[in-house]
Amino acid sequence: MHTDPNCLFCKIVAGKIPSKKVYEDEELFAFHDINPWAPVHFLIIPKMHIPSLAQATPDHAALLGRMMVLVPQLALQEGVNPYPNGGFRLVTNTGEEGGQEVHHMHWHVMGGPRPWLRG
């Protein structure tokens, strides 16, 4: 599995930087955002270093599908109210102009009662 020794999120996956883990399996890792914008705010990332969604290829389709299916399960687990009255927002920033700060593909999952701090 490809990792980047200088990547913040690769270091979190490796346990070199502490995080409040939400979920982990052989391919995926989810953890609470250090500066949450909403009552529920966590990130889900592939353990494999993929710099951004712009670098995703057809070879990553199954991984991306697993991430997508896992998001609502983890959102409910972390306290988001169920659909249709509850819900969550799924955001991925891609590239500098897209607001990406950490260049390891990651999805923000935010939910909970409004108003939120941001978003």
Contacts in CASP RR format, 6 or more apart in sequence:
PFRMAT RR
TARGET T0000
AUTHOR 0000-0000-0000
METHOD contacts of the structure
MODEL  1
MHTDPNCLFCKIVAGKIPSKKVYEDEELFAFHDINPWAPVHFLIIPKMHI
PSLAQATPDHAALLGRMMVLVPQLALQEGVNPYPNGGFRLVTNTGEEGGQ
EVHHMHWHVMGGPRPWLRG
1 47 0 8 1.000
1 48 0 8 1.000
2 48 0 8 1.000
2 49 0 8 1.000
3 10 0 8 1.000
3 13 0 8 1.000
3 14 0 8 1.000
3 47 0 8 1.000
3 48 0 8 1.000
3 49 0 8 1.000
4 10 0 8 1.000
4 49 0 8 1.000
4 104 0 8 1.000
5 11 0 8 1.000
7 49 0 8 1.000
7 102 0 8 1.000
7 103 0 8 1.000
7 104 0 8 1.000
8 17 0 8 1.000
8 102 0 8 1.000
8 104 0 8 1.000
9 45 0 8 1.000
9 49 0 8 1.000
9 102 0 8 1.000
9 104 0 8 1.000
9 106 0 8 1.000
10 49 0 8 1.000
10 104 0 8 1.000
11 17 0 8 1.000
12 18 0 8 1.000
12 19 0 8 1.000
12 29 0 8 1.000
12 31 0 8 1.000
13 29 0 8 1.000
13 45 0 8 1.000
13 47 0 8 1.000
19 31 0 8 1.000
19 32 0 8 1.000
20 31 0 8 1.000
20 32 0 8 1.000
21 29 0 8 1.000
21 30 0 8 1.000
21 31 0 8 1.000
22 30 0 8 1.000
22 31 0 8 1.000
22 32 0 8 1.000
22 42 0 8 1.000
22 44 0 8 1.000
22 74 0 8 1.000
22 77 0 8 1.000
22 78 0 8 1.000
23 29 0 8 1.000
23 30 0 8 1.000
23 44 0 8 1.000
23 70 0 8 1.000
23 74 0 8 1.000
23 77 0 8 1.000
24 30 0 8 1.000
26 47 0 8 1.000
27 46 0 8 1.000
27 47 0 8 1.000
27 48 0 8 1.000
27 63 0 8 1.000
27 66 0 8 1.000
28 44 0 8 1.000
28 45 0 8 1.000
28 46 0 8 1.000
28 47 0 8 1.000
28 63 0 8 1.000
28 66 0 8 1.000
28 67 0 8 1.000
28 70 0 8 1.000
29 44 0 8 1.000
29 45 0 8 1.000
29 46 0 8 1.000
29 47 0 8 1.000
30 42 0 8 1.000
30 43 0 8 1.000
30 44 0 8 1.000
30 45 0 8 1.000
30 70 0 8 1.000
30 74 0 8 1.000
30 109 0 8 1.000
31 42 0 8 1.000
31 43 0 8 1.000
32 41 0 8 1.000
32 42 0 8 1.000
32 43 0 8 1.000
33 41 0 8 1.000
33 42 0 8 1.000
33 43 0 8 1.000
33 108 0 8 1.000
36 110 0 8 1.000
36 117 0 8 1.000
37 108 0 8 1.000
37 110 0 8 1.000
37 116 0 8 1.000
37 117 0 8 1.000
37 118 0 8 1.000
37 119 0 8 1.000
38 89 0 8 1.000
38 110 0 8 1.000
38 111 0 8 1.000
38 112 0 8 1.000
38 116 0 8 1.000
38 117 0 8 1.000
38 119 0 8 1.000
39 111 0 8 1.000
39 112 0 8 1.000
39 113 0 8 1.000
39 116 0 8 1.000
40 75 0 8 1.000
40 78 0 8 1.000
40 79 0 8 1.000
40 80 0 8 1.000
40 88 0 8 1.000
40 109 0 8 1.000
40 110 0 8 1.000
40 111 0 8 1.000
40 112 0 8 1.000
41 108 0 8 1.000
41 109 0 8 1.000
41 110 0 8 1.000
41 111 0 8 1.000
42 74 0 8 1.000
42 78 0 8 1.000
42 108 0 8 1.000
42 109 0 8 1.000
43 106 0 8 1.000
43 107 0 8 1.000
43 108 0 8 1.000
43 109 0 8 1.000
44 67 0 8 1.000
44 70 0 8 1.000
44 71 0 8 1.000
44 74 0 8 1.000
44 106 0 8 1.000
44 107 0 8 1.000
44 109 0 8 1.000
45 104 0 8 1.000
45 105 0 8 1.000
45 106 0 8 1.000
45 107 0 8 1.000
46 60 0 8 1.000
46 63 0 8 1.000
46 67 0 8 1.000
46 105 0 8 1.000
48 63 0 8 1.000
49 104 0 8 1.000
50 56 0 8 1.000
50 60 0 8 1.000
50 104 0 8 1.000
50 105 0 8 1.000
51 103 0 8 1.000
51 104 0 8 1.000
51 105 0 8 1.000
52 94 0 8 1.000
52 95 0 8 1.000
52 100 0 8 1.000
52 103 0 8 1.000
52 105 0 8 1.000
53 92 0 8 1.000
53 94 0 8 1.000
53 105 0 8 1.000
54 94 0 8 1.000
54 95 0 8 1.000
55 105 0 8 1.000
56 64 0 8 1.000
56 105 0 8 1.000
67 107 0 8 1.000
71 88 0 8 1.000
71 90 0 8 1.000
71 107 0 8 1.000
71 109 0 8 1.000
72 83 0 8 1.000
72 88 0 8 1.000
74 109 0 8 1.000
75 87 0 8 1.000
75 88 0 8 1.000
75 109 0 8 1.000
75 111 0 8 1.000
76 82 0 8 1.000
78 109 0 8 1.000
79 112 0 8 1.000
80 86 0 8 1.000
80 87 0 8 1.000
80 88 0 8 1.000
80 111 0 8 1.000
80 112 0 8 1.000
81 87 0 8 1.000
81 112 0 8 1.000
81 113 0 8 1.000
86 111 0 8 1.000
86 112 0 8 1.000
87 111 0 8 1.000
87 112 0 8 1.000
88 109 0 8 1.000
88 110 0 8 1.000
88 111 0 8 1.000
88 112 0 8 1.000
89 108 0 8 1.000
89 109 0 8 1.000
89 110 0 8 1.000
89 111 0 8 1.000
89 119 0 8 1.000
90 107 0 8 1.000
90 108 0 8 1.000
90 109 0 8 1.000
91 107 0 8 1.000
91 108 0 8 1.000
91 110 0 8 1.000
92 105 0 8 1.000
92 106 0 8 1.000
92 107 0 8 1.000
92 108 0 8 1.000
93 99 0 8 1.000
93 100 0 8 1.000
93 101 0 8 1.000
93 108 0 8 1.000
94 100 0 8 1.000
95 103 0 8 1.000
110 116 0 8 1.000
110 119 0 8 1.000
END
